[in-house]
Amino acid sequence: MKPETPLELLGGLSPAAFMKKHWQRKPLLVRQAVPGFRPPLSIADVRELVRRDEVESRLIWQDGGEWKMKPGPFARLPAMRRGGWTVLAQNTDAHDDGMAELLHRFRFIPDARLDDAMVSVASDGGGVGPHFDSYDVFLLQAHGRRRWRISAQRDLALEEGLPLKILKHFRPEQEYVLEPGDMLYLPPHVAHDGIAEGECMTVSIGFRAPTLATLARGVLETAGDQLMARIGEDAGLYGDRPAPGPKLDKRYGDRGLKAASHPARLPDELVRAALEAAQQVRFDEALASRFLGQWLTEPSPAAWFEPASGELDLVQDWPLEGALVPDRCTRLMYRGSDLYINGELAELPAGPALRALADDRRLDCRGRHGRRLKPDELDMLGDWLAQGWLHFLPGA
């Protein structure tokens, strides 16, 4: 996908133009973003999906004018003839290849920001009320019609005591009716309210937008894990193969300490020692990358990997045809020489072939990258096949 190539998905805008004019700036309505769109999941499929324990789902309706919400799974959903209800299924891309492929159409946004494809099924009049999101969202109409009212209002006060975040004072400024294939992009904090006109299904492509506090805490946690790993003590998730840095293995000492007249008071010397030790920690791009690479590739809780059924020795018998493709639940990213997969730092550096696999989510066996794989890279890819993180498609 070239940034300057116009996309029908974006109404003829190139990804570069979209990012410059609309991303986190202003809404965009695209009629027939996906002409003749046939969603990978039908309404009947979604009804079956929300019966499963591993699928995060919610049922939303109004009772006597009051908003109600119930978490799934749902053995039964209301009949479509009963108006005013909505069921939401999260992370559908983790459960269906077609939904994963749909999500990947939006990879002109970095994978680090892509979150999931949520499906909303509603009966006539169903919706989740006027609200705003703290992240960008593409709303792709999949079945039926939905009327969207949006507003750039600054008053984002919420109703109190409700199970949903409902705006207290919603003042719509624009209104659109979306039909299958139409899409509406909304930046963060644009107020919106979508109401189904008849039975309806909408796909929401959402994005990760962590708070700065979350990012800071993650970097600090990574620093702590690596500090402990360097001195050979139990480390957490981010301590495996620590990067070069201070090895704070010396013990605190206080020779010359005066006898305590107030023994419960924290000693000044100990406080200073703690601060001086902390100041030796290097907060740099390598540390932030380690945290982000592992955190952002952590598989969805809904992820399930099916190991390869047959044995394929890539080192001894590299296929002359076919392709290697990541599982729909596999998350693969890189920065510099570091390669991250499913919450782990890969054993080997991110060479050209492995970066191509991450960017293209495909590695053709007879392609130039496939032919140049090193034995240790082939061995690692074989391990990924065995774990179900990667699949071999013969003749693809």
C-alpha positions in Angstrom: 0.0 0.0 0.0 1.6 3.2 -1.2 0.8 6.4 0.8 0.2 8.4 -2.3 -2.1 6.0 -4.1 -5.8 7.0 -4.0 -8.1 4.5 -2.2 -11.7 3.8 -2.9 -12.0 3.0 0.8 -11.2 6.7 1.5 -13.4 8.2 -1.2 -10.6 8.7 -3.6 -8.2 10.2 -1.1 -4.7 8.8 -0.8 -3.7 7.6 2.7 -1.2 10.5 2.8 -4.0 13.0 2.0 -6.4 11.4 4.5 -3.8 11.5 7.3 -3.0 15.2 6.6 -6.6 16.5 6.2 -8.8 14.2 8.4 -6.9 12.0 10.8 -7.6 13.4 14.3 -8.9 16.5 12.7 -12.3 16.2 11.1 -14.9 13.6 10.1 -15.1 12.1 6.6 -18.2 10.5 5.0 -17.4 8.1 2.2 -20.3 6.8 0.1 -19.6 3.2 -1.1 -16.2 3.0 0.5 -16.6 -0.7 -0.1 -18.9 -1.1 -3.1 -21.2 -4.1 -3.0 -19.9 -4.8 0.6 -20.8 -8.2 1.9 -19.7 -8.5 5.5 -17.7 -11.6 6.4 -20.1 -12.2 9.3 -23.9 -12.3 8.9 -26.3 -11.3 11.6 -26.9 -15.1 12.3 -23.1 -15.5 12.6 -23.0 -12.7 15.2 -25.9 -14.3 17.1 -23.8 -17.5 17.3 -20.6 -15.6 18.2 -22.1 -13.9 21.3 -23.1 -17.3 22.7 -19.4 -18.2 23.2 -17.6 -17.6 26.6 -14.5 -16.3 24.9 -16.2 -13.5 23.0 -16.6 -10.2 24.7 -20.1 -9.0 24.1 -22.7 -6.6 25.5 -26.5 -6.2 25.1 -27.8 -2.7 25.4 -31.5 -1.5 25.5 -33.8 1.0 27.1 -36.4 0.1 29.6 -38.9 2.8 30.4 -36.5 5.4 29.0 -33.7 4.1 31.2 -30.5 2.7 29.6 -29.7 -0.9 30.5 -26.6 -3.1 29.7 -25.9 -6.7 30.2 -22.5 -8.5 29.5 -22.5 -11.7 27.5 -22.4 -14.5 26.7 -26.0 -14.8 25.5 -27.8 -18.1 25.1 -30.5 -16.1 23.3 -30.9 -12.6 22.0 -34.2 -10.7 21.6 -36.1 -11.2 18.4 -35.6 -8.6 15.6 -39.3 -7.7 15.8 -38.6 -6.4 19.3 -37.2 -2.9 18.6 -34.7 -0.8 20.4 -31.9 -3.3 21.3 -28.3 -3.6 20.3 -25.7 -6.3 20.8 -21.9 -5.5 20.5 -19.3 -8.2 19.8 -15.7 -7.1 20.3 -12.5 -8.4 18.7 -14.3 -10.2 15.9 -11.1 -10.1 13.9 -9.7 -12.6 16.4 -12.5 -15.0 15.6 -12.9 -14.8 11.9 -10.4 -14.6 9.0 -12.7 -12.3 6.9 -13.0 -9.8 9.7 -9.2 -9.8 10.2 -8.7 -9.1 6.5 -11.2 -6.3 6.8 -9.3 -4.8 9.7 -6.1 -5.0 7.7 -7.5 -2.8 5.0 -6.8 0.0 7.4 -3.1 -0.6 7.7 -2.3 2.8 6.3 -2.5 3.5 10.1 0.4 1.8 11.9 -0.4 -1.6 13.4 0.6 -0.1 16.8 -2.6 1.9 16.7 -5.0 -0.7 15.3 -7.2 -2.2 17.9 -10.1 -4.4 16.8 -13.1 -4.8 14.6 -16.3 -4.5 16.7 -19.6 -5.6 15.2 -22.9 -4.0 16.3 -26.2 -5.7 15.5 -29.4 -3.8 16.2 -33.1 -4.0 15.8 -35.2 -1.1 14.6 -34.4 2.0 16.8 -31.5 0.3 18.5 -28.4 2.2 19.5 -26.1 2.9 22.4 -27.1 6.5 22.9 -25.3 9.8 22.1 -21.7 9.5 23.2 -18.1 10.2 22.3 -15.0 8.0 21.9 -11.5 8.8 23.1 -10.1 7.2 20.0 -10.5 7.3 16.2 -13.1 5.1 14.6 -14.3 4.1 11.2 -18.0 3.1 11.1 -18.6 0.8 8.1 -22.2 0.0 7.4 -22.6 -3.7 6.8 -26.3 -4.5 6.6 -29.4 -2.3 6.7 -29.4 1.4 7.4 -28.2 3.5 10.3 -28.8 7.2 10.9 -25.9 9.0 12.4 -26.1 12.4 14.0 -22.7 13.9 14.9 -21.5 17.1 16.6 -18.2 18.8 17.3 -19.6 20.2 20.6 -17.2 20.9 23.4 -19.6 20.0 26.2 -18.8 16.4 26.8 -20.5 16.1 30.3 -22.0 12.7 30.9 -25.2 11.5 32.5 -24.6 10.2 36.0 -25.5 6.8 37.4 -25.8 5.0 34.0 -24.1 1.8 32.8 -23.1 3.6 29.6 -21.3 6.9 28.9 -24.3 8.9 27.6 -23.9 12.6 26.8 -25.9 14.9 29.0 -26.4 17.6 26.4 -26.2 16.2 22.9 -26.7 18.9 20.2 -26.4 17.3 16.7 -25.0 19.4 13.9 -24.9 17.0 11.0 -26.9 14.0 10.0 -26.2 11.1 7.6 -28.0 7.8 6.8 -25.5 5.1 5.9 -26.3 2.1 3.7 -24.2 -1.0 3.1 -20.7 -0.1 2.0 -20.9 3.5 3.3 -18.4 4.6 5.9 -18.1 7.4 8.4 -14.7 8.3 10.0 -14.8 10.2 13.3 -11.8 11.6 15.2 -11.7 11.4 19.0 -14.2 13.4 21.0 -16.7 13.9 18.1 -20.1 13.4 19.7 -22.2 10.9 17.8 -25.4 8.9 18.0 -26.3 6.0 15.6 -29.8 4.7 15.4 -30.8 1.6 13.4 -33.5 2.0 10.8 -34.8 -1.6 10.6 -32.5 -4.5 11.3 -28.9 -3.3 11.1 -25.3 -4.3 11.4 -22.3 -1.9 11.6 -18.6 -2.7 11.8 -16.5 -0.3 13.9 -12.8 -0.2 13.2 -11.3 1.1 16.5 -7.8 2.3 17.4 -5.7 2.1 20.5 -5.2 5.4 22.3 -3.4 4.8 25.6 -3.2 7.6 28.2 0.2 9.1 28.7 0.1 7.8 32.2 -0.2 4.2 30.8 2.8 4.8 28.5 4.9 6.2 31.4 4.0 3.4 33.7 4.9 0.8 31.0 8.3 2.3 30.5 8.9 2.4 34.2 7.8 -1.2 34.6 10.1 -2.2 31.8 13.0 -0.4 33.4 12.3 -2.2 36.7 12.1 -5.6 35.1 15.4 -5.1 33.3 17.1 -3.8 36.4 16.2 -7.0 38.3 17.1 -9.2 35.3 20.6 -7.7 35.1 21.4 -8.7 38.7 20.0 -12.2 38.2 16.8 -11.8 40.2 13.3 -12.7 39.2 12.1 -10.3 36.5 8.7 -9.7 35.0 7.4 -9.7 31.5 10.0 -7.2 30.1 13.1 -8.6 31.8 14.0 -11.3 29.3 17.3 -10.6 27.6 17.8 -7.2 29.2 19.5 -4.4 27.1 22.8 -3.0 28.3 22.4 -0.7 31.2 23.4 -0.1 34.8 23.9 -3.2 37.0 22.8 -2.0 40.4 24.0 -5.1 42.3 25.9 -3.3 45.1 24.3 -3.4 48.5 23.3 -0.3 50.4 25.7 0.6 53.2 25.7 3.3 55.8 29.1 3.1 57.5 29.4 6.0 60.0 25.6 6.2 60.6 24.9 7.9 63.9 22.8 6.1 66.6 19.1 6.8 66.1 17.2 9.0 68.6 14.0 8.6 66.4 14.2 5.0 65.1 10.9 5.1 63.2 12.1 8.0 61.0 13.3 7.1 57.5 17.0 7.9 57.3 18.0 10.7 55.0 20.9 8.6 53.7 18.6 5.8 52.6 16.3 8.2 50.8 19.3 9.8 49.0 20.6 6.3 48.0 17.3 5.4 46.5 17.2 8.6 44.4 20.8 8.2 43.3 20.1 4.7 42.2 17.0 5.6 40.2 19.0 8.4 38.5 21.3 5.8 37.0 18.5 4.3 34.9 18.6 5.3 31.3 15.2 6.3 29.9 15.9 6.1 26.1 14.3 4.9 22.9 15.5 1.4 23.4 13.7 1.1 26.7 10.5 2.6 25.3 10.7 0.4 22.2 11.0 -2.7 24.4 7.9 -1.9 26.3 5.8 -0.8 23.3 7.0 -3.7 21.1 6.0 -6.3 23.7 2.9 -4.6 25.0 1.4 -3.8 21.6 2.0 -7.2 20.2 0.4 -9.0 23.2 -2.4 -11.1 21.7 -6.0 -10.3 22.3 -7.5 -12.2 25.3 -9.8 -13.8 22.6 -6.8 -15.1 20.6 -6.5 -18.8 19.9 -3.6 -20.4 18.0 -3.9 -23.8 16.3 -0.5 -25.5 16.0 0.4 -26.9 12.6 -1.0 -30.4 12.1 1.9 -31.7 10.0 5.6 -31.3 10.3 7.4 -29.0 7.9 11.2 -28.7 8.2 11.9 -25.3 6.7 15.7 -25.7 7.1 15.9 -29.0 5.3 13.0 -28.7 2.9 12.1 -25.1 2.1 9.0 -25.1 -0.1 9.4 -24.1 -3.7 5.8 -22.8 -3.8 3.3 -21.3 -1.4 3.6 -18.7 1.3 4.0 -18.2 5.0 1.3 -16.0 6.6 0.8 -14.9 10.2 -2.3 -16.3 12.0 -5.1 -13.8 12.1 -4.4 -13.4 15.9 -0.6 -12.9 15.5 0.7 -9.4 16.1 4.1 -8.7 14.6 6.0 -5.5 14.8 9.6 -4.3 14.6 11.8 -1.3 15.3 15.4 -1.1 14.3 16.9 -4.6 14.7 14.3 -5.7 17.3 11.4 -7.9 16.2 8.4 -8.4 18.4 5.8 -11.2 18.1 2.8 -11.9 20.3 4.2 -10.2 23.4 7.8 -11.4 23.0 11.1 -10.2 21.8 12.0 -12.5 18.9 15.2 -14.5 19.3 16.7 -13.0 16.1 17.1 -9.5 14.7 14.6 -8.1 12.3 16.3 -8.9 9.0 14.9 -7.8 5.6 12.8 -11.0 5.2 11.3 -10.8 8.7 10.5 -7.1 8.3 8.8 -8.0 4.9 6.8 -10.7 6.7 5.7 -8.1 9.3 4.8 -5.4 6.8 3.1 -7.6 4.2 1.8 -10.2 6.5 2.9 -12.7 3.9 6.2 -14.2 2.8 6.2 -15.9 -0.6 8.5 -18.9 -0.6 9.8 -18.3 -4.1 10.2 -14.6 -3.6 13.6 -12.9 -3.1 13.1 -12.5 0.6 12.0 -16.2 1.0 15.0 -17.4 -0.9 17.5 -15.4 1.2 16.3 -16.6 4.7 19.2 -17.8 6.9 19.1 -21.2 8.6 18.6 -19.7 12.0 15.7 -17.6 10.6 14.2 -20.7 9.0 14.5 -22.5 12.3 12.7 -19.7 14.2 9.9 -19.6 11.6 9.5 -23.3 12.0 9.0 -22.8 15.7 6.3 -20.2 14.9 4.6 -22.7 12.6 4.6 -25.3 15.4 3.0 -22.8 17.8 0.4 -21.8 15.3 1.6 -18.2 15.1 2.4 -18.8 11.4 0.8 -20.9 8.8 2.0 -22.4 5.5 -0.3 -22.0 2.6 0.7 -24.4 -0.2 0.4 -23.1 -3.7 -0.8 -19.7 -2.5 
